[in-house]
Amino acid sequence: MPNEFITASEGPDNQDGFFRFSQGISYADRADDEPTPFSFAETGPPTERDLLPDDEIDTSIKGNMYKNTYEYDIAVIGGGPAGYAAAVRAAKLGAKTILFERDMLSGLAGGGSAVLNLGKILTKKNSIATHLTSNAARFLRSFRVRVEAGDAIIKTAHEIICRGKTYSVSKVILCGGMKSVRPDIPGSSHHGVLTISEIMKISEAPSRLMIYGGGSAGCEIAMAFLGAGTSVMMVEPEPRLLPEMDAGLSEAMQDTLINAGVKIYTGVAVKEVSDRGGNPFVVTEKGGVLCDRLLITSEQKLDMSSLDDLESSIETDENGIVVNEYLETNIAGIYAAGDCTGICSQTHAAYRMGETAAENAMGKRKPLDLRAIPVVVFTTPGAASVGITEEEAIKEYGDDLVIGTSMLSENVRAMISGQTDGFVKVLAGRKHGEIYGVHIYGEEAAEMIAEPAALMRMEVTIHEVCGDIIHAHPTYAEAFCDACADALSKGVSE
């Protein structure tokens, strides 16, 4: 635990607030707190009776600082978004914290957002990655988190080995995430077949890129490479793009990509890959395609490399490491957060999970709550949603469901900005006006989703959105209010 200032009033025969320092303690060891002033007793210089005997002050300090025999209170495995957030939160709560990372701090968070402007980023990505990593390292250092570069191996719940050195820890938070792997497709080992992590390392855009997988990553990368001059084809085995999002967003995204020049084939699977003159020839259920690079976005595998002998003991399922509502695994003292749990792949969800895991590892009992987590696709225009889809709402609520929409073509700010493509859709309860889901497609979708996500978390109704909340004019945010008003007009009772 962090060093604490010890005052004379905490021991026997002490006077007035004289601060006794020993063990090399100073306010520099409490970088996140304001320095505490100290002074001699008002009655004059201290005498022997004003000072705590060494054995008593040693006992006082060590009783506060060392509640166990472990070298570190919290060990975080993995420096991606979840691990970074967990380490910072644990340190803020007073834990002596160590973070192990084999590759690069901040994980793929920085690299993933980089595809927003690939044409400019390809020549700058290394310096940007270095900048992001440096900032992360500097911030961790400001909270006195020790960062160790290398592969961490967990021997037991309290013993970690990294680069030949053994560390004793009280609690462990697993944030190793997922790793991209090649699928079980014949010929997928071809040098022209890339995973997401591999395509982020290329130095120039290929002439012809085929993307297998039409989820958010596939859509983002398709638009980014299209802007860099690449000819792009997308193949998705599901009936539509963005299969986990609202169908309205899926349709809008597909129309946008097609109009931009992307060739899209849904309901088609890749069967095998062969070589044609050094390039991958991709055989699909619809026919063969010759390309320069084939990107496979959908294959992710749980990274269990740090668990060593514990791999067979820790509980997993098809999604990842199994955790309870407090993010603790089946092994006492070991927690997990982020992608490795399979709960949610959004970076902002990983941050929240890391913070929650750290708080619970420090003794709190705070359940994870991702009921109103926004999901965003960073394209132009973009897609964003929170809550359930229209299809799910119809199944669950039936006639109690009302749907309100607002087209951005009718929004004044969108008109001024010349970005009128898109819509806002609100799913609400007919009886009470509670908000079940909000789905936005448009230039500012990623920014616009913040308000409905916050209001849903606070259980605000569409009555309150329209009657009590004033939106600035002209703003994109007014479109959300207009969609709520449209829902009200369709028979929502007071």
C-alpha positions, 0 to 999 in steps of 0.5 A: 500500500502507499506510504502514509504520513504518521502524526504524533497524535497517532501514538502514545505521549504525542503532542499537537501534530508533530509529524514523525518521518522515518523509513525514508517516507516523503510526500514524493511517494504520494505523487497523486496527493497534495504534500502534507505540511508538517511542523514542530509542536507549538510549545517549542522544539520536540523532546524525546517524549514528543517522538514515537520510539522506533519500534512503535513507529515501525509497527505503525507504518508497517501495519498500514503499509504491509497488510500481507507478505506479497511484493505487489498488491495487484499484478496486471497481465496485458497493457491493452485498454483493459490492462491499462485502465486496471493498473491505473485504477488499482494504483489510484486506490492505493495498490502497489501495482505492476503491469506486464506487457510483451508488445506495446502499451495501449494494445490495438486501441490506437492502431484500430482508430488509425484506419480512419485516415489510412491514406495519411497514417500509412507513412506516420503510423510508427511515430503515432504508435510510439507517441501513444505508447510513450503517453501511456507509459508516462501516465502509468509512471505518474501513478507509480505503476511498475511496467515490465516488458516481457512474457509474464507466466503465472505459476500460481495465483500469487507467483508470476515469472517474467524474464527469469525473475519471480514476483509475488503478488496478492491479486492478478488481473488477466487482460491478455485479450484475444489474438488474431489467428488464421482460420481452418481454411485450406491455403490460409497460410499463404503469405498474402493472407493477413489477420487484422494485426498483420494488416495494420503493419503493412507499409503501403496499400495493396491494389486489390484487397479482399476482406472476409468478414463484414463486421465493424472491423471489416467495414472500417478497414474497407472504407479506409483502404478504399480512401487510399486507392485500393480496390476492395471486395467484401465477402460475408458469410452471414446474410448481411453486414454488421450482423450483430447490429440493427438491420437498419444500420446494416442496410445503410452501411451496405448502401454507403460502401457500395456507392463508394465502390466496394463490391459486397457479397453476403451469404457467401463463404470462403472455401479455400485459398491457392496461389496464382503467380504469388498472389492469393486466389480465393475460392468462394461459394460464388466463384474464385477471386484473384487479389493482392491481399486477403484480410480475414477479420473474424478469426480471434483466439483467446490468448492463454500463453500467460497461464502456463500450468493454470490453463487447464484449471481456469474455466473458459467457454466458447467466448473466453475466460468465464468470470462472475459479475465481479469479473473474478474467475473460478480461481480465487484472487484471479480476475479477468477483463477486456476481450479475453472474457468475450463479454464485449469487444468495444474499447470503452467497455474494456476500460470499464471492465478493467476499472471494475476488476481493479476495484473488486480486486481491491476489496470492493463488491461492484458488479459489472454493468454494461447495460447501456454500452454504446457500440460504434463503427468508425466509418464515414458516415458512421454507425452507432447504437446502444440497447437492443435492436429493432428485431429484438425489441419486437420479439420482446415487447410486441405491441408495447413497442413504438419506433420513432425516427428522424432523418438527418436530411431534416436536421438544420446542423446537418444541412449547414454541414452538408452531411445529411445522409443518415437517421436516428431511430429510437425504440421505446415503450408505448406505456411508459416511454422507456428507451429500449434502444437507439440506433444512429447512422450519420457523420457524427454518429459516434458523438451523437450516441453519447447522450442516449447512452447516458440517458438510458443508463439513468432510465430517462424516458422519451417524455423527459427527453422531449419535455425537460431536456433542452438541446442547443440549436442548431446541433446534430443532437436535436435529431435524437430529440426529434426521433423521441418526439416522433415516437411520442406521436405514435401513441405513447401514453403519459 
